[in-house]
């Protein structure tokens, strides 16, 4: 009896010790002080004005005649328009690719995903060079029709929507195309054999099987559009959106209003995060089984030629921002004034990227900060994913929620929260003030992109066969040896893909950078903005091309490693 009681006590103690694993709670502590505490502190400080607790900023924000409420509605309208036009392009392209046997489909598929490798700021800059007031296309039309001014150019609301539609249609394209490939072709054949018309088949058979994918893409694009900063900041003009209003309030020294605006935007973003999670859960339970129908062959020679011509035109349109950047990257600074295209070219811009210390410093800064942030992402994400998926961790759901919240919070909100918290010293920063230091941007990058690495690690661990671990343990392997020799090699491809994608996003990060950077950690995105303001367009374009090439290479490696999972 005593032996049984002793055994029960020993098992209970072992269970308690496992749950009190200090490394687990160190991870929780890091997440609390970097995610939960800044957001709660932001909420608390937003109710304090001139030393008194008040909700006056929220009442001012929600006033019907308030410009801030107008900025919120401006963000909503832009997001809705972005969803509509991006969905129109992305779903249309996916339908075309999967239902019609196009020539050079592999090449066209690669071209259709080109916007992915353009960082947000670089993409906006490319559109300024191409379709802005002094852009190549407006100037060409002005010269062609002998006009006194360009017949059109992008600015304001229309410019933001065009940039968003180009940048975000890829989500609809990839989600819908994946749904097409999972579609049960037998249902389509059955409807056609019963005499259903093409429109009826589309609306009653095909679209219901695509609804979940389109809904998920729509919610994702709406969230990204609400958080968008680069296009409204550079193209918006007098059109007000909430992300830019937060930035302006901070610049004007009105931090209480900036905090209130950040809380409102953060609350809306978290609401759509939970909506997206519910949509994904519904979609995961509504999968289709079967063999999709093969694409239709184009029978007539004339239609094949038209399809080939259309493919070429679409490819040129989709690649035009990249080609514009490439052309201008060889332009001598100051040589492009009133001409349609620059008149003189050289490789001086690229030479200065490697040989001029002042020009290359932002590249080194961005690379260093991306590596630091991604290394921290790797450690925290892998540990959390391992304990949540492979062990019964009681705090697992709470840790997962803390990790995923930054995915929904816009970069401007995270930046304001970090400013509010780390503008003073704390015991967990050893009394150091992080705002204005080198370390504040790696911290922001870590928070922004932790969910990406975690989702990749979670997916990799979920596919891991636990019998391999048990077999290694039965052979006498220690915990660290089993993780290093058995578990990690199995999850490595998926985790590496997530790490590389997080590094890509850190390299091109602009939203949080513009609010947090200092001279000591000026990243590439800020260097591009400064060069544009100085009218050094060649250097700005060269920065953009170099960043795009780096991102393309890393994305390609991520896809290659992802395919080996």
NUVO-526198 format. One line per 10 residues: number of its first residue (from 1); for each residue x, y, z of C-alpha. Coordinates in steps of 0.2 Angstrom, whole numbers. Layout:
N
NUM = X:Y:Z | ... .
***
This chain:
565
1 = 0:0:0 | 14:12:5 | 23:8:-11 | 7:12:-22 | 5:28:-12 | 24:33:-15 | 22:29:-33 | 7:40:-35 | 16:54:-26 | 31:52:-37 .
11 = 21:53:-53 | 12:68:-47 | 28:77:-43 | 35:72:-60 | 20:79:-68 | 22:95:-59 | 40:97:-63 | 36:94:-81 | 24:108:-81 | 36:119:-72 .
21 = 50:116:-85 | 59:133:-84 | 62:134:-102 | 44:134:-106 | 40:148:-94 | 54:158:-101 | 46:157:-118 | 29:162:-110 | 38:176:-101 | 46:183:-117 .
31 = 29:183:-125 | 21:192:-111 | 34:206:-110 | 35:208:-129 | 17:205:-135 | 4:206:-120 | 12:219:-110 | 15:232:-124 | -3:230:-130 | -11:231:-113 .
41 = 0:246:-109 | -5:254:-125 | -23:252:-120 | -20:259:-103 | -10:274:-108 | -23:278:-122 | -35:283:-108 | -23:295:-100 | -22:313:-106 | -12:326:-97 .
51 = -11:315:-82 | -29:312:-80 | -39:296:-85 | -52:300:-98 | -60:293:-113 | -60:310:-122 | -49:304:-136 | -61:290:-140 | -76:301:-140 | -67:313:-151 .
61 = -62:298:-162 | -80:292:-163 | -88:309:-166 | -97:309:-182 | -89:324:-189 | -71:319:-183 | -58:317:-197 | -51:302:-188 | -68:293:-190 | -67:298:-208 .
71 = -50:290:-209 | -57:274:-202 | -71:274:-215 | -58:278:-228 | -48:263:-223 | -64:252:-224 | -69:258:-241 | -51:255:-248 | -51:238:-241 | -68:233:-248 .
81 = -63:240:-265 | -46:231:-264 | -55:215:-260 | -67:217:-275 | -54:221:-288 | -40:209:-282 | -54:196:-281 | -59:200:-299 | -42:198:-305 | -36:184:-295 .
91 = -51:172:-296 | -52:176:-315 | -34:171:-318 | -36:156:-307 | -51:151:-317 | -42:154:-334 | -27:144:-328 | -36:129:-322 | -50:128:-335 | -41:133:-351 .
101 = -26:124:-358 | -15:140:-360 | 1:140:-370 | 17:142:-359 | 7:139:-343 | 21:136:-331 | 29:152:-337 | 13:162:-335 | 11:155:-318 | 28:161:-312 .
111 = 23:178:-320 | 6:179:-311 | 15:177:-294 | 28:191:-298 | 20:204:-285 | 25:192:-271 | 43:196:-273 | 40:215:-273 | 41:222:-255 | 26:234:-252 .
121 = 37:250:-253 | 46:245:-268 | 30:240:-277 | 23:258:-273 | 39:266:-279 | 38:256:-295 | 20:262:-299 | 26:280:-295 | 39:278:-309 | 27:270:-320 .
131 = 10:278:-318 | 13:293:-306 | 12:311:-312 | 29:311:-320 | 28:292:-324 | 33:284:-340 | 16:280:-346 | 8:297:-343 | 22:306:-351 | 22:294:-366 .
141 = 3:298:-369 | 6:316:-367 | 20:316:-380 | 10:304:-392 | -5:315:-392 | 4:331:-391 | -4:337:-375 | 1:351:-363 | -1:339:-348 | -3:321:-345 .
151 = -20:314:-349 | -20:304:-333 | -9:298:-319 | -12:289:-303 | -15:298:-287 | -26:298:-272 | -40:284:-269 | -38:277:-287 | -19:275:-285 | -21:266:-269 .
161 = -34:254:-276 | -23:250:-291 | -8:246:-281 | -18:236:-269 | -27:226:-283 | -10:222:-291 | -1:218:-275 | -15:207:-267 | -23:198:-281 | -10:185:-279 .
171 = -19:179:-263 | -35:176:-272 | -26:168:-287 | -16:155:-276 | -31:151:-264 | -43:149:-278 | -31:139:-289 | -28:127:-275 | -47:125:-273 | -48:121:-291 .
181 = -35:108:-290 | -45:100:-275 | -62:101:-284 | -72:85:-288 | -73:85:-307 | -87:72:-306 | -99:84:-300 | -96:96:-315 | -98:81:-327 | -114:76:-319 .
191 = -121:93:-321 | -116:94:-339 | -123:77:-343 | -140:83:-336 | -140:97:-348 | -135:111:-336 | -129:127:-345 | -112:134:-342 | -118:148:-332 | -128:136:-321 .
201 = -113:124:-319 | -102:139:-314 | -115:146:-301 | -122:130:-294 | -108:118:-295 | -91:127:-297 | -93:142:-286 | -100:133:-270 | -83:122:-271 | -73:138:-272 .
211 = -83:148:-259 | -72:144:-244 | -56:148:-253 | -62:165:-259 | -69:169:-242 | -52:166:-234 | -43:176:-247 | -56:190:-245 | -54:191:-226 | -35:190:-228 .
221 = -34:204:-241 | -46:215:-231 | -35:214:-216 | -19:217:-226 | -28:232:-234 | -33:239:-217 | -15:238:-211 | -8:245:-228 | 3:260:-225 | 15:262:-240 .
231 = 3:265:-254 | -8:278:-244 | 8:286:-237 | 16:289:-254 | 1:289:-266 | -14:295:-254 | -12:314:-256 | -27:321:-246 | -36:304:-245 | -36:300:-226 .
241 = -33:282:-220 | -31:277:-202 | -13:270:-203 | -6:286:-210 | -17:296:-197 | -8:287:-183 | 9:291:-191 | 4:309:-193 | -3:310:-175 | 14:304:-168 .
251 = 24:316:-179 | 13:330:-172 | 17:325:-154 | -1:320:-151 | 3:303:-144 | -13:301:-134 | -23:302:-150 | -10:291:-159 | -13:278:-145 | -32:279:-146 .
261 = -31:277:-165 | -20:262:-163 | -31:254:-151 | -46:256:-162 | -37:249:-177 | -30:235:-167 | -47:230:-160 | -54:229:-178 | -39:219:-184 | -41:206:-170 .
271 = -59:205:-174 | -55:200:-192 | -42:188:-185 | -55:178:-176 | -66:179:-191 | -52:172:-202 | -49:158:-190 | -67:153:-190 | -67:154:-209 | -52:143:-210 .
281 = -59:130:-198 | -75:129:-209 | -65:127:-225 | -54:113:-217 | -70:103:-214 | -77:106:-231 | -64:98:-242 | -68:90:-258 | -62:73:-264 | -61:68:-282 .
291 = -51:71:-298 | -52:88:-306 | -57:90:-324 | -42:93:-336 | -41:110:-344 | -51:113:-360 | -40:112:-376 | -42:127:-388 | -47:120:-404 | -47:134:-416 .
301 = -30:141:-422 | -37:159:-422 | -42:157:-403 | -25:149:-399 | -16:164:-407 | -27:176:-397 | -24:166:-381 | -5:167:-385 | -6:186:-388 | -16:189:-373 .
311 = -4:179:-362 | 11:190:-369 | 1:206:-365 | -4:200:-348 | 14:195:-344 | 21:212:-349 | 8:221:-339 | 12:210:-323 | 30:212:-326 | 30:231:-330 .
321 = 33:237:-312 | 49:226:-311 | 55:231:-328 | 52:249:-324 | 63:247:-308 | 76:238:-318 | 77:252:-331 | 78:266:-319 | 91:257:-308 | 104:261:-322 .
331 = 99:279:-323 | 111:292:-317 | 104:302:-303 | 97:319:-309 | 97:314:-327 | 78:310:-328 | 68:326:-328 | 56:329:-342 | 60:315:-354 | 49:300:-357 .
341 = 63:288:-351 | 80:293:-344 | 93:299:-357 | 109:292:-349 | 113:276:-340 | 127:268:-331 | 131:255:-318 | 137:268:-305 | 121:265:-294 | 126:246:-292 .
351 = 144:250:-289 | 140:262:-275 | 129:249:-267 | 144:238:-264 | 159:251:-263 | 151:266:-255 | 150:263:-236 | 136:276:-234 | 125:268:-248 | 129:250:-242 .
361 = 126:253:-223 | 107:251:-224 | 109:234:-233 | 120:228:-219 | 108:235:-206 | 93:227:-214 | 102:210:-216 | 109:211:-198 | 92:215:-190 | 83:202:-201 .
371 = 95:188:-195 | 93:193:-177 | 74:194:-178 | 73:178:-188 | 85:169:-176 | 74:174:-161 | 58:168:-171 | 66:151:-174 | 70:148:-156 | 53:154:-149 .
381 = 43:147:-163 | 51:129:-163 | 50:128:-144 | 32:133:-143 | 27:122:-158 | 36:107:-151 | 28:109:-134 | 10:113:-141 | 10:98:-153 | 21:85:-146 .
391 = 18:88:-127 | 3:91:-117 | 7:109:-112 | -7:117:-101 | -2:134:-106 | -1:130:-124 | -17:138:-130 | -12:154:-121 | 5:154:-129 | -2:151:-146 .
401 = -14:165:-144 | 0:177:-139 | 11:171:-154 | -3:174:-167 | -10:191:-161 | 4:200:-169 | -1:193:-186 | -17:203:-185 | -10:219:-177 | -5:231:-191 .
411 = 13:237:-190 | 9:255:-185 | 0:248:-170 | 14:237:-165 | 26:252:-167 | 16:264:-157 | 14:250:-143 | 33:248:-143 | 36:267:-142 | 24:268:-127 .
421 = 32:254:-117 | 51:255:-121 | 52:274:-121 | 57:271:-103 | 69:259:-94 | 62:243:-86 | 69:230:-75 | 68:217:-89 | 78:229:-101 | 91:232:-87 .
431 = 85:250:-86 | 89:253:-104 | 78:263:-116 | 76:254:-132 | 67:267:-142 | 81:276:-152 | 93:261:-150 | 98:249:-163 | 88:235:-154 | 70:242:-156 .
441 = 69:237:-174 | 74:219:-172 | 62:218:-158 | 48:225:-170 | 53:213:-184 | 53:198:-171 | 35:202:-166 | 29:205:-184 | 35:189:-191 | 35:177:-177 .
451 = 17:170:-182 | 25:165:-199 | 38:154:-192 | 27:147:-179 | 14:142:-192 | 27:133:-202 | 35:124:-187 | 17:119:-181 | 13:112:-198 | 30:102:-198 .
461 = 28:95:-181 | 9:90:-184 | 16:79:-198 | 29:71:-188 | 27:53:-184 | 29:51:-165 | 33:32:-167 | 51:38:-173 | 53:47:-157 | 47:32:-146 .
471 = 58:20:-156 | 74:31:-153 | 69:33:-134 | 67:14:-133 | 85:12:-139 | 91:23:-125 | 93:40:-134 | 92:55:-123 | 80:69:-125 | 92:81:-133 .
481 = 100:68:-144 | 82:62:-150 | 78:80:-154 | 94:84:-163 | 95:67:-173 | 77:62:-176 | 64:76:-173 | 73:91:-180 | 79:83:-197 | 61:78:-200 .
491 = 54:96:-197 | 69:105:-204 | 62:108:-222 | 46:116:-216 | 54:126:-202 | 67:133:-214 | 54:138:-227 | 45:148:-213 | 62:156:-207 | 66:161:-225 .
501 = 49:169:-228 | 51:178:-211 | 68:185:-216 | 60:191:-233 | 47:201:-224 | 60:208:-212 | 71:214:-226 | 57:224:-234 | 49:230:-218 | 43:248:-220 .
511 = 28:251:-209 | 36:249:-192 | 53:255:-198 | 47:272:-202 | 41:275:-184 | 55:266:-175 | 71:268:-185 | 86:279:-180 | 102:284:-188 | 111:269:-181 .
521 = 99:256:-188 | 92:264:-204 | 86:250:-215 | 84:248:-234 | 66:254:-235 | 70:270:-226 | 85:272:-237 | 74:270:-253 | 62:283:-246 | 76:296:-242 .
531 = 83:293:-260 | 66:297:-268 | 65:313:-257 | 82:318:-263 | 77:314:-281 | 91:301:-282 | 79:290:-292 | 93:279:-299 | 99:274:-282 | 82:271:-275 .
541 = 78:260:-290 | 94:250:-288 | 90:248:-269 | 73:241:-275 | 80:229:-288 | 93:222:-275 | 80:220:-262 | 69:211:-275 | 82:200:-281 | 87:195:-263 .
551 = 68:192:-259 | 66:182:-275 | 81:171:-271 | 75:168:-253 | 57:164:-259 | 64:152:-272 | 74:143:-258 | 59:143:-247 | 48:134:-260 | 62:122:-264 .
561 = 64:117:-246 | 45:117:-244 | 43:105:-258 | 54:92:-249 | 43:91:-234 .
***
